[in-house]
Amino acid sequence: MLYSPNQVSGNLQAYSSCTTGKFGVTPHKRPEQKGTSPVSLLGSSFDSPRTLVAANLSLQCDSSTIHAKLIADLESVLVLHDISAGTTTLSHMVHSCIGLFLQYMFPNTPIAHERTLQTAAARLLPEHCPTSSDTLTQPADVLNLSFEKSFTLITALCSFVASVMPQSLLPNGRALASPFLHASKAMLRLYEESDLEKPDSTSITIRIWLSGASQNLTGKTGAAWHYHMEASLLALRLRLYEESSVQRDCAIESRLLRANFWLLYLADKSAACLQNRASVLSEGLFESDLTVLELCDDDVPLLDPERDTAQGSLERHILLGFDLKVQIWAAAANVITEMNAYVRSQKQRERASSHEDESVVARLSDLIVRFTTLIFNLPPWLQRLDCVDTADKSVGAYQQTCLWALRSNIITTYHLLKLIILQKCIENDRLGILVLTGQSLSGPLRKLEIVQDFINELLAVPFACYKVQGEAGVERIRRVGVIVLELVQNANNDIIEERVRSQFAQLLDYLARLDSRASDELGELSRVR
């Protein structure tokens, strides 16, 4: 066992000092219990977490200390919520999070290797916790990670997953997410300097997941964006925009570097469109051309090919859908960037000649047409989600859920970006550009139509498939809601006003169901106006 009861020496005060100062979190107090504790994360062959956290701990936090604190904090959460032991072990929790990630979140964030996650999860159990910074031998078909990296990776994943899962899929997920998040951040600090000196794919993945978990749990962006910017800067340093830079001796590492780059690139284009944070991975900062491939025929699979539910074309369909998402964000960013540049140039000089205006308008029209037509020929497996290549009903249902999560993200993103581009055209008196592209309806009517398409998609998708998209999904609804609220305020037609008020009520209702930390903002804004 890790800690013997004989080692307990009244060191809880030192441990509390360590965890409060290092983690920024005070350990939970356990309520008094009669008889045997209803929860045992470790199983009968191990001491209780209270013994673990009390024993042999010094003021210097190490990996064993952080591991013990995680177990103690998780047990406290389970006791607080009166969850019986049964199957609620640490192993069960972690493997549940991995399974939920693969089904609901991997389609939109395909940046993990399933077998590596399973191996890392096994090493989270107490019998695998080293007393020093060991690197253990791992199977050849997974990444070879130190205990610290394995722990940080899997706890970051669990915090990311638990922070968004609905109660029906992961009871008390939000309460469980916090201990995982604090443990992951604490372990990362132990090896952060060496991680920054010699970054690898896990360095980026961990920060992406910590960013997502932080924002989902708090509804705030400060710490979340800090982690995300770190991940983007690491990708920039590693020159992952070059195909030659992602090629490594380890095929899994190459695959993960490629996947992480494209997710960060997509997020950077999102920042350019939403204008809510600085752009880091823009082509202007690259020291060479963008040559990294979206998909490579030699790539190893990320999903375990031996798992029944991963059979057939599921992974390829997910990756093709993800590539479409990248194209949508990039095309919209090109439109918005070009329009912003044109407006700035108009303000800085006298009105350009009609020939120059025509040239800019023609270029903008071409960019808008490219963006608008991207989803005109959706692949059949994103149009009809019963088009799965399996006769097994349970496998088919699993894969349909994966594709629902992917489709809802793609389509709601597309409609939001159409609204943003339309709003830009209206604000800058450039509605004529939309007329050239065949969009002849008036501004308010066109907005009304796009908002309805957005709402229709929300109502069509299984709720859990949208809920798991976290604060990014909430932000899409909030952005649409702000535009709808403006329509309500400025409506000069009773029919339009009645319709947009109905749309606004539907959006508020959906936000309330999501139970987001930031979901109250839109309702408060409507009351102020």
Steps between C-alpha positions, in 0.01 A plus 500: 500500500609860449482616859499293816282602793817487708637792298226736614672768709257784535617653174156613385585860582803488272292339229229763532763773470644333195171452321356837590808689386582285201152410377306803618249252643435392856425127539135413551391412853334162523175481690493264795391154395379209707647166417673434169539783252252463211770591253832336430680622192798277569338168577536284808873434462598861560489744786227762500573835334505663845790274594670561167492877519613498861796272457861583419426841346741789509468867413635417155216378277600209280317270262393262777357787703299630206379149420387447860324836513307421182370178653407676825321783320307264274391293799382817674290593196340157492425508872360853471261390225417174679614279213534135602823317431373221275677559172619850590873437516774721363548256215128506418491880501801539274392238249151650492654837412709344224196323355288816508781701343537256212127497422400861561811721488758330281298583184561873560841472669673200335832551679539183709627147443259254659748232603734759652209633706412152623861433600525835677175424684637172632800683643274734695413217738681500838711193431663680207577825681882526526675649798732690266492635145524164324444429134342159462528272201184510288366294208639582157163616365460790745700811585773443758418752772632564848263447790464877539404551136259206505335633815477857369361386165230273638389735780482788249280281281276404792458863607419601141242223460342529845462877465246466216329163530128514581379336820346216301840393366729585794324570830656789695751551221562866575581422864741225392666723240657737753720244681623366167573853376693601813698175497592538133614860545701408811678210331577712193679749724739228617649453153392820327848637432625181338170474312549847352861425411416174322131513406318214331141431398388449860631846589248647257211260564516547876481879468208479256306283744590715801382803305168337419443372853585837657257687278223243536524502879520876550345654189799735498768528237812637673669180620349299215649722233835502678525121467377516142754768406776287652392209282495722190844643576640149541357406159660811354836421660488143372418632150209260473377692197773315304439142392867419564466613863218260586688201361647307794645155555193414706200481265257564787683818597492622139127433483431687823716799406309532173163472675592753769622753244178494300285536811707801610491642147120469501485674838721779367264556208218503753679782683530692173127463433371567851774753578511390862872429543834553330596292199817293541497246217430738214698441183669837541691366801618182327865499394417288195198389301213302651582152369370263768243260355147485639487125449778260415451153356782367719345625825446239769143477635417693815206280595565141603423295185418198716213676678165396353352850498801640311463260209441604140549856378423682826842654556540604137154660501588689818827627355336608174231682696762666717686612189176658375478691829851635446405611148184676625684698769788584265268616220297718738819644650619595150173687436506686832872582481465631145195707591669647809807592294283668238307702759824612668650607170186700420526686828869579455478661158261678273248290319662257261433508129200308371738255332669421834160464666388257232816295543457471877128424473568230242763341725269512802217351295722212395600436862137506615395260226780262598388509864128473425532198271718291732206302641298477180627149438516350847608135493207260545613391846456862618168546321332174597648378825358152458754450219743296710682208343408234756214256545545489878228722652693585816812591302285702260341693788843572648637630172189710433560677833858574395382646170219700665757670724711580194213616278344728762834674550555546126151626414448734797847644444420556134173685574666714768774602259243583231334733751831662596590563134153641432531725805839623377352584161214693660724690744736605221229576245608214276172313448560539128763228527234252611276602209785410266515154657128443449388584855238759413284505816514807724737491797237429772323234295826330413597497869161358591549218252851411618400510867214261429741261326724521808211426737373215284841333524506545879160337535586214264817385675484273807548738793803319643684532169482878527541519879841333480633783283529707817555874506585506129147381428358749750693781333347419162150530645590816691638665185186415305289622791668840504422544129138391556467741792617783277234397248236518773612848599508633144206318341283735296254230402259331741528163329880504514497613865261222600711240323835611642356519853396138462849411376661685791282312751603168342869589528464604866317177577775292339769693688320434827503126424875513438551638854809691394700722734466773236141432392341768721678778313258510207193510722649784703584686180140471379370643829743794482388584146 
